[in-house]
Structures are given as C-alpha cells and as structure tokens.
C-alpha cells in the first residue's frame, strides 16, 4: 500500500513536470528557437558617428583575436575605439597600442581609470571612464564590447543599420561562445539556452514588453539614451550589468533588441569545468537577487523540470510502473526537442540533447555554490576584484 501511494505521488509529480514542459514549449516566448537574428535593416542616408568602448583587465591572452577585428571594421561613418586598461598587470595596454600600430584601421585611444570607488563594480567603472572619453567626440552611438569578442568586418555597420531602421535604443547580439573542449560542449550551449529561457528574445524586442536583457559582449547603445537612463551610474553596483543596462533603458522609455549573433564570436576559452564553474557561479546568486526564497524556488524548479523526467523513466522502468516511465519519457522528449535548435546553432552533435538533465544538475549545484560563496563573504568578482555587498543588485529589479 505504501509503495503504491509513493508511485502514485511520483506519477503526479511527473505529470506536473510534463505540464511545465508543455507550457515552456508553447508559452515562454518560444525561447528555444534560435532564429532571432538581426532584424530587418537598410543603410541610412548618413552614417552616424560611433565610439567603441572596450573595458579590459588582464586581457593580453585574448586581445590579439579581439581588438584587431574592431580596428578593421568596415564602417562608412566616423568611428573610434577606446580601450580602457583597468589596472592590468599583463601589459594589456601596451599590447593594445602595438596591435593598433601593426594593424592600423580605426583610431585607438588607450586610457586607465584607476581603482574603482566604493559602490562600483570594476567593469562598470571602466565602462564609465571609456564613455567619458567617448563623449568628447559627441558620438550618436556607443558600442560596448569586450576584449575577447571578435567581430566580423561589417559587424558595426550591421548593428547601426538595425538600430536606425528599427528605431531601437539598444541593439545587442549574444556572441557565439567558444565550444571546443568536452566541458564547453556540455555546458556552453546550455548556458545560452537557460538565458533565453529566462529572457525570451522575442519578448525583449516586442513594444510594450517588460522583459529586458542584453548580452554584455556586444551592445550598441544610443548615446543620448545612455545619458537619459544614467548609464552606467544608475547600474554602478550591478554584477549582471548587461541585464541591468537593458532594464534601465526600458525604464527610461527606450526600446531594446537582443538576438543571437552570426559572426560575433567570443574567443575566451573555458577548457576545464572549474573555468565554467567560475563563470556561472560568479553571478548566479546575484541573478536571484541574493534571495534565499528565490534560491530554494530555483532549486526546486530545476529539479522538477529537468531532473524528474529522467528519474521517472528510471524509477518506472525499475519498479514496473509503466505510466510513470511513459510520462517521464514524454517530458524528457519535449525537453530534448527544445534543446536541439541550440545544439544546431553551436554546431554540436545532437546526441548531447538527452544529456541536458545532467547539465541542469551541474547548474543547480553551481547556483547553490554561488550562494555559499556569497554568504562566506567572497561575493561576486570581475578579473580578480571581489564585491561582497549583500545588496549588490538590489536596484536591478
């Protein structure tokens, strides 16, 4: 009798998991589709001026793959690059100047802001300094990008054309992350998949939608909107600065677009699980606004949605509970099907799709570890700087 009741309870839990997947499939902005690319665009009659701001701290290893692609932009209007060497110890600033001398192209200015004051995350302090340098040129647009991002030669002109044609104040592309090592194959496509699940791209660009997000590696921002939304001052404490930026712009009445990139790539390697673990754990608990109830809800939700289906298949098969196994298999199949487009986008083998529950379990543990590190006082970090303020993202919502 007890065993029958337990099987019946597990069956209902599995039914709830399947229902959740049916809703995610159809009711969460079709987050799983990967066809949200740069919107319709046409060349403007007059190309506006653009300043590119690159915050860089100890980026000598990736700079040779990223900076030359910015200097080589085929942009018809006036454009200039500002690299902010934020206290690097590996010669980042000198290397940037050498790359500029060697490759030519767009003008490059290298500056250093000094140590950030209390209340500022290091990256945003560097961005503030770079925007300050850029404002002397009175640009119409700012391109905020990272040192590890490699842009196709027409990247800037395509971003500007999309912003002008669509009337967007922010046009952001999620760079295609590097996928080479075994752990990158397992974790990286899922990272983008989970991000899109939280912030469905289709909803972000929809007029009137409250969903707001951007991808920090590639953000084209109208300069006048940056002033109106008080960027970056208004988000100076944000750990997840790209999402905070998009929320600030929408809060100021601006329009935001976010999609997947075709020829904007991150060259930063994450060869070991430890590297990926740091990347996720750095901001996972901040994403939950340092809230224990949200953490508990997230853990329970991840378990229900991603771990229950394979568990139901195993329990049902082992205990002869066919209905449990069938419902679990159905939920697992929907989950697998929604992951296939992301694997195709990353050009990865499709047999990785059924392993999504394993990856979700890793993310669950990373999220818990992010909370543990927070309460140990280590906080979030950017390039060796740690920010332990408990209210670091209190204003992001």
N, C-alpha and C positions, 0 to 999 in steps of 0.2 A: 504493500500500500504506500509506504513512504517513498519507495523507488518510483512508483507510478506518478505520485504527486510531484516529485522532483523533475521527472521527464516532462510532465505537463507544464510545469513552471518554465522550464528551459525552452519548451516549444513556444510559449507565449513571448518570451524574451527574444527568440529568434524571429518570430513574426514581426515584432516591433522593429528589429534590425532591418528586415526586408522592407517594411513600410518606410523606414528612414531612407533607404536607398532608392526606393521609387520616387520619394519626394526630391531627393538630391538630383536624381536623373532628370526630372521634369520641372522642378520648382525652384531651383537655385541658380537661375540665370544661365542655364546651360553652361555652367562653369567648365565642364570637361571638354568643350570644343576648343580647338586650337586655331580657328580661322579668323580670330580678331587680330588683324594686322593694320598697318597704317591706313586710315580712312581715305576716301576719295579726295584727290588734291589736284591742283593745277598751279602752274608757275605764276607768281604775282607779277604785275607790270613792273614794279620796282621792288628789288630785294632789300629787305630791312637789314640794319646792322645787327650783328650778333657778337657777344663776348662769351667765350667758353671758360668756365671756372672748373679747375681740377684740384680738389684737395688731395694732398699726397703726404703720407708719413711713412718713411722707410719702404719705398716702393721701387728701389733700384732693380729688383729682380724682374718686375713686370713692365716697367716703364718703356723699355725698348720695343715692346709689342703694342703698347697702347698709345703713347704720345705721338710717334710718327704718323699714325693714322689720323690724328686730329690735325696735325700740321699740314697734311696732304689733302685736306678737304677741298673739293671742287665746288666752291661756293661763289656765286656770281656777285654777291654783295660784299660789304666790308665786314670782316671777321677777324678776331684776335683771340689768342689763347693766354689765360692767366693760370699758371701753376702755383699753388700755394704749398710751399715746402714747410710742413708743420713740424719743426723740430726733429727732422730726420737725422739719424746717425750713420746712414749708409751711403751718403753722397747723393741723395736723390736730386737735390737742386743743381749740383754741378753736372750730373748726368743729363738732366733736362736741357741745360744750356748747350751741352755738347751735342745732343741729339738734334737740337734746333740748328746748330751750325752745320752739322753733317747733312741733314735732310732738307733744310730750307722750308719753304711753304709759308703758312700763316705766321704772323709775328707772334713771338712768345715773350711773356714777362714772367719772371720768377720772383716771388716775394715770400716773406716769412712773417707770421703774425705774432710770434711769441707765445708764451704759455696762456691757455685759456683761463679767464677768471672763474670764480665760483658760480655755479649755475649754468655753465655752458658745457656741452659735450664737445670733445676736441674736434670732431669732424665739422660740426656746425660753426664753431669758432673760425675754423679755416675757411669755410664757405663764406662767412660774413666778411672776412678780410678780402677774399677774392672778389666778392660782389662790390665791396668798397672801391677796389682798384678799377673794376669794370665800369662803375658809374661815372668815372671821369671821362669815359668815351661816349657816354649817353647812348647806350645801345637800346634797341627796341626789344631784343630778346636776350635771355641768358640761357646758355646750355650748361647745366650742371651734370658733370660726368666724372667717373672715377678713373684712376690711373691704370687700372687693369682692364679697361674696356677698349676694344679695338673696333673702330668704326669703318664701314665701307666708305669709299671716296665721296659718294653722294649722300651720305647719311644726314648731314646738316641741312642740305637743301631740301631733302625729302621731309624732314621734320618741320622746317619752316613752312613749306608749301602746305602741309597738312594742317598746321596751326592756322594759317591765314585763310585757307579755303573753308575749314570747318568752324572758324570763329572760336577756337579753343585758347584758353589762357595757359594751359599745361598740356603738352603732348609728351607722353613718356612711353618708352619701349623697355620691356623686360629683356635684358640681354640674354642671349643663349649662353648658359653657363657651361664650363668645360666638363665633359664627360669622357674620361679616358680610363681611370683606374676602376677596379671592381667596386669599391665603395662608392665612387662617384656614380657609377651606373645604377647602383641600388638606391641611392639617397637623393641625388640631384633632381631627376625628373619629378620625383615625389614632392620635393620642396616647392617647385613651381605649381604642381597640381594642388597641393594643400593651400598655397597662397591664393590661387584662383578660386578655390572653394570658399575661402573666407571673403574674398573681394572679387566677385564675378565681373569680368572685364566688361561685359555688355551693359551691366548696370552702371558702371562708373561713368561711361560716356553719355548715358541717357539724360536728357534735360529733366530737371526736377528730382533726379535720384539723389538720395543722401549718401549712397555708397561712394567712398572716396579712397583712392590709393594711387601710388605712383611707384616706379622702380628706380631707386636712387642712382643706378649706374648710367641712366640716360633720361634726363628731364629737361625739356625745353620749356622755359617759363617766360611769360611776358614781363618785361622789367617794370612796367607801371603796376602790374598786378602784384609783383613782389613787394613794392612799396605799400600798396593798399592793404595787403594781407600781413604786412610787417614780417616779411621773411628775410632773414632767419630769426630775428629777435623773438617773434611770437612762439617759436618752437625750439628755443635755445637749449632746453633741457631734454629734448626728445631723443630717446635711443633709437626708435624706429622712425627716423627722420623723414623718409620718403612718404610714408602714410600720413604723418603729421603735416607735412607740406601740402599734400593734396587736400586734407581736411581744412587747413587754413585758407586755401584758395577757394574752396567751395563755400566756406563760411563767409568769405568776403564777396560772394556772388559770382565767382568765376566758374568757368567750365573746364572740366578735366577729361582727358582721354588717356587710356592705358591699354596697351596690347602687347602681343609677343613680337619679338624682333626677327627679321630675316637675316640681316647682315650687320648686326651689332652683337659682338661676342665678348664674353669675359674670358680672359686668358689666365686667370688666377687658378692654380692647381690646388686640389684638395685630395691628395693621394691616399691619405690614411683616414680611418674612421675618426681618430682623435681630431683631425683638422675639421671635418664636417661637424663633429660634435660641438666644437667651439663655436662654429658659425651659427648653429641653431640655438644652442644654449645661451649665447650672448644676449639674445633679445626675446626668447620665448616667454619668459615670465613677464617681461615688460609688455608684451603683446596682450597679456591677461591683466594688465594694469596693476600688477603686484597684488592681486586679489585672491586670497585662499579659497573663497567660494567658487570663483571662476576657474581656479586650478582644479578643484575637485570635480566641477562640472565638465571640464575639458577631458580629464582622465576618464570619467565615466562615459562621456560621449565617444571618445576614441575607442574605448573597449567595446561599447555597444555596437558601433557602426563597423569597426574594422576587425575586431578580434572575435566577436561572437559568431560570425558566419563560418570561418574555418573550424572553430571549436565545435559548433553544432554538427558539422559534417563528421568530425572525428568521433564525437560522443554518440551521434546517431548510428554511425557505422559500427562502432564497438558494442553498443548496447542494443542493437536491433531495433532502434526507434527510427523507422523509415521516414516518418513525417518530419521529424527534427532534421534529419540529414537532407531531405529534399528542400525544405525551406532554407536551411543554411546554404545549400548549394546554389539556390536561386539568388540569394543575397550576394553570395561570393561572385556569381556570374555577372550580376549587374555592376558590382564594384570593379571587376576585371575589365568589363566592357568600357567603363568610363575612363579607365586609365590608358587604354590602348592609344587614343589620339596623342597623348603627351609623349608616350614612348616613340611613336612615329615621328613626332616633331623633333625629338632628340636623336632620331636615327638609331634607336636601340632595339635589341631583339624582343619580340613580343612575348616570349616565354617569361619575361620578367613581370608581366602584368599580374599573374596569380600570386606573386610574392609581395604584393602591396601590403597585406596584413603584417608581414614581418617588418617592413619598413615603417609602418604606422606604429608598431610596438617600439621601435627604436626612437621615433619621435616622441612617443609618450614618455619614455624614460628620460630623454633629453630635456623635455619640458619640466619634469619633476626635478631633475638635476639643476636646471636653471633657477628654480625656486629655492632649492637647497643652498646654492651658491649665493643667492640674494640674501638669505637670512644668516648666512655666515659672514656677511658684510663685504663680500667681494664685488657685488653689483655687476653691472654691465661694463664692457670695455671696448675701446677702439684703439687699435695699434699700441697696446701696452698701457693705455690710460684707463683707469678704473673709476666708475661713477657709482657710488653706493647710496645715493639719495633714495629714500624709500618712495618719494613722490615724483620720481624722475619723469614719468609720463602722465602725471595726474591731469594735466590740461589737454591731453591729446583727444579726449572724447568731448 
